[in-house]
């Protein structure tokens, strides 16, 4: 069974649906992605606002500690005491009556738990400090306390050399660093020089230390949403503080996009060069966008169904008219050029139907004339060929039968009579012009069998016919005339002759080759054979060639190659076809 063809109406519906489906899908996809982007931007904006508020709280704490440092930095009297290098009673009085009350008062001016260390350049003031146990967090027992050291203790420390060269001019910059044991105990320190504004000289250094947890105590992941996570990174992108679920895998480089179903929003803290990064589950966006997505899908589905129904109606309107045209063309294809159709209206289809009706009438008339003319010509040519072959061949064969009977060769006589009967049965072939290659080959082989009986051992015959080509069809009498031509015109008197017949498939064609080692043809004879005016030379060969071209087209037919004294090779090419 052949493949079921798709009708014009179905193609019209399919193409319409395709062109409708693509815009609907694109619009739906754009609407969904735009909504998703809008929801994400809204959520991101809200989270950004929350993070900004958290950052402002952190900045407020930092500003509070900077205000505390200002109380010492801009105190002129403090600068006067630090500038004096007198020893003895003056140093004791300065320390007791002013420095200690000033530093303690400064500590109490903030509500943030801190620890204050002051390093002075002069060594006349006595040092004041507590336990130096490096294994204990100083904020555990030094909160609200201060310590006074000589600057010489830290002049060779890397962190001190990093923030200020000793020879450099004094400045009022603030440095937030983790120095000494800060990193171990999760603390951070504010470092600031104490300068002599009159002499432009450095009087010392203050260090205010506080806990990182106290600095970021206002950061709470619950303010962002369930299953969210907030991380604080330092300038090296190291995790310093976090809040929320611990299931989030924080990217090592602090990427803006999170992992494992999270996305991130980042807010910098420029005062200390750190960043606050919030990681929010993507399902928050998906949950928010689910309703819009469902609505988008519903609108797209309804639009598609409506347009699909419209396409069916439109396709039926046009397909009925096209179906009528196709039915007329199918009738024409089957040879029924008397088929007519009617159509009411005055549009393009009405013009097409009128043109088809007129074309069918004219074509039917023309085909009948041409067909009858070609049929008569073809039948006449075939009849002429058979008329030429049969009497001469029959006369020679009957002479051979008489000679066999005279010499009493009953077996060969019987074989020749049976072969002759078979030959004429296949030649008549119920009057059909187109026969199978199998029948054509059997007829040619029967002719050769008769000739082998007649010529005995002087005829050496071989064949190689591909069995796969026997089921195809051809016009009859395309092999026998060439075999007869070999036996009639290519022999050297009483010498042996070798005859080969090959048949094989080549792409979409079938090729026959008839090769002999007879006397060949003199130069110019092949051109005379195919000359339409050369009636007396090679009529049977030219007849076969013309009938093949007439039946199948000019690209098929007969070609001959020959050399005088060596032999002849004939090549016959026909298309592969099977009759209906």
C-alpha positions as CSV (number, residue, x, y, z in Angstrom):
1,X,0.0,0.0,0.0
2,X,1.3,3.5,-0.8
3,X,1.7,6.2,1.7
4,X,-1.4,8.1,2.6
5,X,-1.2,11.6,1.0
6,X,-1.9,14.8,2.9
7,X,-4.8,16.7,1.4
8,X,-4.6,20.4,0.5
9,X,-7.1,21.2,3.3
10,X,-4.9,19.4,5.8
11,X,-1.8,21.2,4.6
12,X,-3.6,24.5,4.8
13,X,-4.8,23.7,8.4
14,X,-1.3,22.5,9.4
15,X,0.5,25.5,7.9
16,X,-2.1,27.9,9.4
17,X,-1.6,26.2,12.8
18,X,2.1,26.4,12.5
19,X,2.1,30.1,11.7
20,X,-0.4,30.7,14.5
21,X,1.3,28.5,17.0
22,X,4.7,30.2,16.6
23,X,3.5,33.7,17.4
24,X,1.3,32.4,20.2
25,X,4.3,30.5,21.7
26,X,6.6,33.4,21.2
27,X,4.1,35.9,22.7
28,X,3.4,33.5,25.6
29,X,7.0,32.9,26.2
30,X,7.8,36.6,26.1
31,X,4.9,37.4,28.4
32,X,6.0,34.7,30.9
33,X,9.7,35.7,30.8
34,X,8.8,39.4,31.1
35,X,6.5,38.6,34.1
36,X,9.2,36.4,35.7
37,X,11.8,39.2,35.1
38,X,9.4,41.8,36.6
39,X,8.6,39.7,39.6
40,X,12.3,39.0,40.1
41,X,13.1,42.7,39.8
42,X,10.4,43.5,42.3
43,X,11.6,40.9,44.8
44,X,15.2,41.9,44.2
45,X,14.2,45.6,44.8
46,X,12.5,44.7,48.0
47,X,15.4,42.6,49.2
48,X,17.8,45.3,48.2
49,X,15.8,47.8,50.3
50,X,16.0,45.4,53.3
51,X,19.7,44.9,52.8
52,X,20.2,48.7,52.5
53,X,18.4,49.1,55.8
54,X,20.6,46.5,57.4
55,X,23.7,48.3,55.9
56,X,22.5,51.6,57.3
57,X,22.3,50.0,60.7
58,X,25.8,48.8,60.3
59,X,26.9,52.2,59.0
60,X,25.3,53.8,62.0
61,X,27.3,51.6,64.4
62,X,30.5,52.4,62.4
63,X,29.7,56.1,62.5
64,X,29.1,55.9,66.3
65,X,32.6,54.5,66.7
66,X,34.0,57.1,64.4
67,X,32.3,59.7,66.6
68,X,34.0,58.2,69.6
69,X,37.3,58.5,67.9
70,X,36.6,62.1,67.0
71,X,36.2,62.9,70.8
72,X,39.9,62.0,71.2
73,X,41.2,63.1,67.8
74,X,39.9,66.7,68.1
75,X,40.6,67.2,71.8
76,X,43.1,70.1,72.0
77,X,43.8,69.5,75.7
78,X,44.5,65.9,75.0
79,X,47.0,66.9,72.3
80,X,48.6,69.3,74.8
81,X,49.2,66.6,77.4
82,X,50.4,64.1,74.8
83,X,52.7,66.8,73.3
84,X,54.4,67.4,76.8
85,X,57.3,65.2,77.6
86,X,57.8,66.2,81.3
87,X,58.3,63.4,83.7
88,X,57.6,63.0,87.4
89,X,54.7,64.7,89.0
90,X,53.4,66.3,85.8
91,X,53.1,63.0,84.0
92,X,51.3,61.5,87.0
93,X,49.0,64.4,87.3
94,X,48.2,64.5,83.6
95,X,47.4,60.8,83.6
96,X,45.4,60.8,86.7
97,X,43.5,64.1,86.4
98,X,42.8,64.2,82.7
99,X,43.8,61.2,80.6
100,X,42.1,58.5,82.6
101,X,38.8,60.4,83.1
102,X,38.9,61.5,79.4
103,X,39.4,57.9,78.1
104,X,36.8,56.4,80.5
105,X,34.3,59.1,79.5
106,X,34.9,58.4,75.9
107,X,34.2,54.7,76.5
108,X,30.9,55.4,78.1
109,X,29.7,57.7,75.2
110,X,28.6,54.7,73.2
111,X,26.3,51.9,73.8
112,X,28.3,49.4,71.8
113,X,30.6,47.1,73.8
114,X,34.1,48.2,72.9
115,X,37.7,48.1,74.1
116,X,40.0,51.1,73.7
117,X,43.8,51.0,73.3
118,X,45.8,54.2,73.0
119,X,49.5,54.2,71.9
120,X,51.4,57.4,72.7
121,X,54.6,58.5,71.1
122,X,56.1,59.9,74.3
123,X,57.5,57.5,76.8
124,X,57.1,59.9,79.8
125,X,53.5,58.8,80.4
126,X,53.1,55.6,82.3
127,X,51.6,52.6,80.6
128,X,48.2,51.2,81.8
129,X,47.2,47.8,80.7
130,X,45.6,44.6,81.9
131,X,46.2,40.9,81.3
132,X,48.0,40.1,78.1
133,X,46.7,36.5,77.8
134,X,46.5,36.0,74.0
135,X,44.3,33.0,74.3
136,X,41.5,34.9,75.8
137,X,39.2,37.3,73.9
138,X,39.9,40.8,75.3
139,X,36.3,41.8,74.9
140,X,35.3,39.2,77.5
141,X,36.9,41.2,80.3
142,X,38.1,44.5,78.8
143,X,34.7,45.8,77.6
144,X,34.3,49.4,78.7
145,X,38.0,49.6,79.6
146,X,41.0,51.3,78.1
147,X,44.7,50.6,77.9
148,X,47.6,53.0,77.5
149,X,50.8,51.8,75.7
150,X,53.9,53.4,74.3
151,X,54.0,53.6,70.5
152,X,57.3,51.9,70.4
153,X,55.6,48.6,71.2
154,X,54.0,48.5,67.7
155,X,56.3,50.5,65.5
156,X,57.6,47.3,63.8
157,X,54.3,45.6,63.5
158,X,53.3,44.9,59.9
159,X,49.8,46.2,60.3
160,X,51.1,49.5,61.7
161,X,53.6,49.9,58.9
162,X,50.9,49.1,56.4
163,X,48.5,51.9,57.5
164,X,51.1,54.6,57.9
165,X,54.8,55.2,57.4
166,X,56.5,56.7,60.4
167,X,58.0,59.4,58.3
168,X,54.8,60.2,56.5
169,X,52.7,63.3,57.4
170,X,50.0,62.8,60.0
171,X,46.5,62.2,58.7
172,X,43.0,61.9,60.0
173,X,42.1,58.7,58.1
174,X,40.2,55.8,59.7
175,X,41.3,52.2,59.1
176,X,39.1,49.2,59.8
177,X,41.4,46.2,60.2
178,X,41.6,42.8,61.8
179,X,45.0,43.0,63.6
180,X,46.7,41.0,66.3
181,X,44.1,38.5,67.8
182,X,41.0,40.1,66.0
183,X,40.7,37.4,63.4
184,X,41.0,34.6,66.0
185,X,38.3,36.0,68.2
186,X,36.1,37.4,65.4
187,X,36.7,41.0,66.2
188,X,37.4,44.2,64.2
189,X,39.4,47.3,65.1
190,X,39.2,51.0,64.2
191,X,42.7,52.5,63.8
192,X,43.3,56.2,63.8
193,X,46.3,58.4,64.4
194,X,46.5,61.0,67.1
195,X,48.1,64.0,65.5
196,X,49.6,67.3,66.7
197,X,47.8,69.8,64.6
198,X,50.3,72.6,65.6
199,X,53.5,70.8,64.9
200,X,52.1,68.4,62.3
201,X,53.5,65.5,64.1
202,X,52.1,62.2,65.2
203,X,51.3,62.0,68.9
204,X,50.1,58.4,69.0
205,X,47.5,55.9,67.7
206,X,44.1,54.9,69.0
207,X,42.6,51.4,68.5
208,X,38.9,50.8,69.2
209,X,38.0,47.1,69.1
210,X,34.5,45.6,68.8
211,X,33.0,42.2,68.0
212,X,31.9,41.5,64.4
213,X,28.8,39.9,65.7
214,X,27.9,43.1,67.5
215,X,28.6,45.1,64.4
216,X,26.2,42.9,62.3
217,X,23.7,42.0,65.0
218,X,20.9,43.7,63.0
219,X,21.3,41.3,60.1
220,X,18.5,38.8,60.2
221,X,17.7,36.5,57.3
222,X,14.1,36.1,58.5
223,X,13.5,39.7,57.4
224,X,14.1,38.5,53.8
225,X,12.1,35.3,53.8
226,X,11.9,31.7,54.7
227,X,14.9,29.5,53.9
228,X,16.9,32.7,53.0
229,X,20.5,33.2,53.9
230,X,22.7,36.3,54.5
231,X,26.5,36.3,54.3
232,X,29.0,39.1,55.1
233,X,32.2,38.9,53.0
234,X,35.3,40.9,53.7
235,X,37.4,42.6,51.0
236,X,39.0,39.2,50.3
237,X,35.6,37.5,49.8
238,X,36.0,35.6,53.0
239,X,32.9,34.8,55.0
240,X,32.9,36.9,58.2
241,X,29.3,36.7,59.4
242,X,26.1,34.8,58.4
243,X,22.4,34.5,59.3
244,X,19.8,32.0,58.2
245,X,19.8,28.4,56.9
246,X,23.1,26.7,56.5
247,X,22.1,24.5,53.5
248,X,23.2,27.2,51.0
249,X,26.5,26.5,49.3
250,X,28.1,30.0,49.2
251,X,30.1,30.5,46.0
252,X,33.8,30.8,46.9
253,X,34.2,34.0,44.8
254,X,31.0,35.6,46.0
255,X,29.2,35.4,42.6
256,X,26.0,37.4,42.1
257,X,24.3,34.2,41.1
258,X,23.9,31.6,43.9
259,X,23.8,27.8,43.6
260,X,21.5,25.0,44.3
261,X,18.3,26.9,43.4
262,X,19.3,30.2,45.0
263,X,19.9,33.7,43.5
264,X,21.7,36.5,45.3
265,X,21.5,40.2,45.9
266,X,24.5,42.1,47.1
267,X,24.8,45.4,49.1
268,X,28.3,46.9,49.7
269,X,29.4,48.4,53.0
270,X,31.9,51.0,51.7
271,X,33.0,52.2,55.1
272,X,34.9,49.0,55.7
273,X,35.1,47.6,52.1
274,X,32.9,44.6,53.0
275,X,29.7,43.3,51.3
276,X,26.4,41.9,52.6
277,X,25.0,39.2,50.3
278,X,21.5,37.7,50.6
279,X,20.8,34.3,49.0
280,X,17.1,33.8,48.3
281,X,15.4,30.5,47.1
282,X,14.3,30.7,43.5
283,X,11.1,29.1,44.5
284,X,10.0,32.4,45.9
285,X,10.1,33.8,42.4
286,X,8.5,30.7,40.9
287,X,5.7,30.8,43.5
288,X,5.1,34.5,42.7
289,X,5.1,33.9,39.0
290,X,3.0,30.7,39.0
291,X,-0.3,32.5,38.8
292,X,0.8,34.7,36.0
293,X,2.3,31.7,34.1
294,X,-1.0,29.8,34.5
295,X,-2.9,32.8,33.2
296,X,-0.5,33.2,30.3
297,X,-0.9,29.5,29.4
298,X,-4.6,29.8,29.6
299,X,-4.8,32.8,27.4
300,X,-2.4,31.2,24.9
301,X,-4.4,27.9,24.9
302,X,-7.7,29.8,24.3
303,X,-6.2,31.9,21.6
304,X,-4.7,28.8,19.9
305,X,-8.0,26.9,20.0
306,X,-9.9,29.9,18.6
307,X,-7.4,30.4,15.8
308,X,-7.3,26.6,15.1
309,X,-11.1,26.6,14.7
310,X,-10.9,29.6,12.4
311,X,-8.2,27.8,10.4
312,X,-10.4,24.8,9.9
313,X,-13.3,26.9,8.6
314,X,-11.0,28.8,6.2
315,X,-9.3,25.7,5.0
316,X,-12.6,24.0,4.3
317,X,-13.7,27.0,2.3
318,X,-10.7,26.8,0.0
319,X,-10.1,23.0,0.1
320,X,-13.6,22.3,-1.4
321,X,-12.7,24.4,-4.4
322,X,-9.2,22.9,-4.7
323,X,-10.6,19.4,-4.3
324,X,-12.8,20.0,-7.3
325,X,-9.8,21.2,-9.3
326,X,-7.7,18.2,-8.2
327,X,-10.5,15.8,-9.1
328,X,-10.6,17.2,-12.6
329,X,-6.8,17.0,-12.9
330,X,-6.8,13.4,-11.6
331,X,-9.4,12.6,-14.3
332,X,-7.1,14.2,-16.9
333,X,-4.1,12.3,-15.5
334,X,-6.1,9.0,-15.9
335,X,-6.9,9.9,-19.5
336,X,-10.5,11.1,-19.0
337,X,-10.3,14.5,-20.7
338,X,-14.1,14.5,-21.0
339,X,-14.5,15.3,-17.3
340,X,-16.2,18.7,-16.7
341,X,-17.0,20.7,-13.6
342,X,-19.2,23.7,-12.7
343,X,-18.6,26.6,-10.3
344,X,-20.8,29.5,-9.5
345,X,-19.3,32.9,-9.0
346,X,-16.9,35.2,-10.8
347,X,-13.7,35.0,-8.7
348,X,-10.3,33.4,-9.6
349,X,-11.6,29.9,-9.0
350,X,-14.4,30.4,-11.6
351,X,-11.7,31.4,-14.2
352,X,-9.6,28.3,-13.3
353,X,-12.6,26.0,-13.7
354,X,-13.5,27.5,-17.1
355,X,-9.9,27.2,-18.2
356,X,-9.8,23.6,-17.1
357,X,-13.0,22.7,-18.9
358,X,-11.7,24.3,-22.1
359,X,-8.2,22.8,-21.7
360,X,-9.8,19.3,-21.2
361,X,-11.8,19.6,-24.4
362,X,-8.8,20.8,-26.5
363,X,-6.4,18.3,-24.9
364,X,-8.8,15.4,-25.4
365,X,-9.2,16.3,-29.1
366,X,-5.4,16.8,-29.6
367,X,-4.4,13.6,-27.8
368,X,-6.8,11.5,-29.7
369,X,-5.4,12.7,-32.9
370,X,-1.7,12.4,-31.9
371,X,-2.2,9.1,-30.1
372,X,-4.0,7.5,-33.1
373,X,-1.3,8.8,-35.4
374,X,1.6,7.5,-33.3
375,X,-0.1,4.2,-32.6
376,X,-0.6,3.6,-36.2
377,X,3.0,4.4,-37.0
378,X,4.3,2.2,-34.2
379,X,2.1,-0.7,-35.2
380,X,3.1,-0.3,-38.8
381,X,6.8,-0.2,-37.9
382,X,6.6,-3.3,-35.8
383,X,4.5,-5.1,-38.4
384,X,7.1,-4.2,-41.0
385,X,9.9,-5.5,-38.8
386,X,8.0,-8.8,-38.1
387,X,7.1,-9.1,-41.8
388,X,10.8,-8.7,-42.6
389,X,12.0,-11.2,-40.0
390,X,9.4,-13.9,-40.1
391,X,9.3,-15.0,-43.8
392,X,13.1,-15.0,-44.2
393,X,13.6,-16.7,-40.8
394,X,10.8,-19.2,-41.4
395,X,12.2,-20.1,-44.8
396,X,15.7,-20.8,-43.5
397,X,14.4,-22.7,-40.5
398,X,12.1,-24.9,-42.7
399,X,15.1,-25.6,-45.0
400,X,17.1,-26.7,-41.9
401,X,14.2,-28.9,-40.8
402,X,14.0,-30.5,-44.3
403,X,17.8,-31.2,-44.2
404,X,17.6,-32.8,-40.7
405,X,14.7,-35.0,-41.9
406,X,16.7,-36.1,-45.0
407,X,19.6,-37.2,-42.9
408,X,17.4,-38.9,-40.3
409,X,18.4,-36.7,-37.3
410,X,15.0,-37.1,-35.6
411,X,16.2,-35.7,-32.2
412,X,17.5,-32.4,-33.6
413,X,14.5,-32.3,-35.9
414,X,12.2,-32.5,-32.9
415,X,14.2,-29.9,-31.0
416,X,14.1,-27.4,-33.9
417,X,10.4,-27.8,-34.5
418,X,9.6,-27.3,-30.7
419,X,11.9,-24.2,-30.6
420,X,10.3,-22.8,-33.8
421,X,6.8,-23.2,-32.2
422,X,8.0,-21.6,-29.0
423,X,9.6,-18.7,-30.9
424,X,6.4,-17.9,-32.8
425,X,4.3,-18.2,-29.7
426,X,6.5,-15.7,-27.9
427,X,6.6,-13.5,-31.0
428,X,2.8,-13.3,-31.3
429,X,2.5,-12.7,-27.5
430,X,-1.3,-12.1,-27.9
431,X,-0.7,-9.0,-30.0
432,X,0.9,-7.0,-27.1
433,X,3.7,-4.5,-27.9
434,X,5.0,-4.2,-24.3
435,X,6.2,-7.5,-22.7
436,X,8.3,-8.5,-19.8
437,X,12.1,-8.7,-20.2
438,X,11.8,-12.3,-19.2
439,X,9.6,-13.0,-22.3
440,X,11.8,-10.9,-24.5
441,X,14.9,-12.8,-23.4
442,X,13.1,-16.2,-23.8
443,X,12.2,-15.3,-27.4
444,X,15.8,-14.2,-28.1
445,X,17.2,-17.4,-26.5
446,X,14.7,-19.6,-28.4
447,X,16.0,-17.9,-31.6
448,X,19.6,-18.7,-30.6
449,X,18.7,-22.3,-29.8
450,X,17.3,-22.8,-33.3
451,X,20.5,-21.2,-34.7
452,X,22.7,-23.5,-32.6
453,X,20.9,-26.6,-34.0
454,X,21.3,-25.2,-37.5
455,X,25.0,-24.2,-37.2
456,X,26.0,-27.0,-34.9
457,X,29.5,-26.3,-33.3
458,X,30.3,-23.2,-35.3
459,X,28.2,-21.0,-33.0
460,X,29.7,-20.4,-29.5
461,X,27.1,-18.6,-27.3
462,X,27.3,-17.3,-23.8
463,X,25.0,-15.1,-21.8
464,X,24.9,-13.3,-18.4
465,X,21.4,-11.9,-17.6
466,X,20.8,-10.4,-14.2
467,X,17.7,-12.2,-12.8
468,X,16.6,-9.0,-11.0
469,X,15.8,-7.3,-14.3
470,X,13.5,-10.0,-15.6
471,X,10.4,-8.6,-13.8
472,X,10.7,-5.2,-15.6
473,X,9.0,-4.6,-19.0
474,X,10.1,-3.5,-22.5
475,X,8.8,-3.2,-26.0
476,X,9.2,-6.5,-27.8
477,X,11.8,-7.5,-30.5
478,X,14.7,-5.4,-29.3
479,X,17.3,-8.3,-28.9
480,X,16.4,-10.7,-31.7
481,X,17.2,-8.3,-34.6
482,X,20.7,-7.8,-33.4
483,X,21.4,-11.5,-32.9
484,X,20.1,-12.2,-36.3
485,X,22.3,-9.4,-37.7
486,X,25.4,-11.1,-36.2
487,X,24.5,-14.5,-37.7
488,X,23.7,-13.0,-41.1
489,X,26.4,-10.4,-41.6
490,X,29.3,-11.0,-39.2
491,X,30.6,-14.5,-40.2
492,X,33.9,-15.4,-41.9
493,X,32.5,-18.1,-44.0
494,X,33.0,-21.5,-42.2
495,X,34.9,-20.1,-39.2
496,X,33.5,-20.2,-35.6
497,X,31.8,-17.1,-34.2
498,X,31.5,-16.2,-30.5
499,X,28.4,-14.4,-29.4
500,X,27.8,-12.9,-25.9
501,X,24.6,-11.4,-24.6
502,X,24.7,-9.5,-21.3
503,X,21.8,-7.8,-19.4
504,X,22.2,-5.8,-16.2
505,X,20.9,-3.0,-14.1
506,X,22.6,0.4,-14.1
507,X,21.1,3.1,-11.8
508,X,17.6,3.7,-13.2
509,X,18.2,2.0,-16.5
510,X,18.6,-1.5,-17.9
511,X,21.4,-2.2,-20.3
512,X,21.8,-5.0,-22.8
513,X,25.1,-5.7,-24.6
514,X,25.4,-8.0,-27.7
515,X,29.1,-8.7,-28.5
516,X,30.6,-10.8,-31.3
517,X,34.0,-11.4,-32.7
518,X,32.9,-11.4,-36.4
519,X,34.1,-9.4,-39.3
520,X,33.0,-6.0,-37.8
521,X,31.8,-3.0,-39.8
522,X,33.8,-0.8,-42.2
523,X,34.1,2.9,-41.3
524,X,31.0,4.9,-42.0
525,X,28.6,2.0,-42.0
526,X,27.3,2.8,-38.4
527,X,26.5,6.4,-39.5
528,X,24.6,5.0,-42.5
529,X,22.6,2.6,-40.2
530,X,21.3,5.5,-38.1
531,X,20.8,7.8,-41.1
532,X,17.0,8.1,-41.6
533,X,17.5,8.2,-45.3
534,X,19.6,5.0,-45.3
535,X,16.6,2.7,-45.9
536,X,18.6,-0.2,-47.4
537,X,21.2,-0.3,-44.6
538,X,20.5,-1.7,-41.1
539,X,16.7,-1.2,-41.3
540,X,16.0,-3.6,-38.4
541,X,18.7,-1.9,-36.1
542,X,17.4,1.6,-36.9
543,X,13.8,0.4,-36.3
544,X,14.6,-0.9,-32.8
545,X,16.4,2.4,-32.0
546,X,13.5,4.5,-33.2
547,X,10.9,2.4,-31.4
548,X,12.8,2.7,-28.1
549,X,13.1,6.5,-28.5
550,X,9.5,6.8,-29.5
551,X,8.3,4.8,-26.5
552,X,10.7,6.0,-23.8
553,X,12.4,9.2,-24.9
554,X,15.5,10.4,-26.8
555,X,17.9,9.6,-23.9
556,X,17.4,5.9,-24.5
557,X,18.1,3.7,-27.5
558,X,20.9,1.9,-29.4
559,X,24.6,2.6,-29.8
560,X,27.1,0.6,-31.8
561,X,30.8,0.2,-31.6
562,X,32.7,-1.8,-34.2
563,X,36.2,-2.3,-35.7
564,X,36.7,-3.9,-39.0
565,X,38.1,-7.4,-38.7
566,X,37.7,-7.5,-34.9
567,X,34.0,-7.5,-34.1
568,X,31.0,-5.5,-33.0
569,X,29.5,-4.4,-29.7
570,X,25.9,-3.2,-29.5
571,X,24.6,-1.4,-26.4
572,X,20.8,-1.1,-25.8
573,X,19.6,1.2,-23.0
574,X,15.9,1.3,-21.7
575,X,14.4,2.6,-18.5
576,X,13.3,0.5,-15.6
577,X,9.5,0.4,-15.6
578,X,6.6,-1.9,-14.8
579,X,3.2,-1.7,-16.4
580,X,0.2,-0.8,-14.3
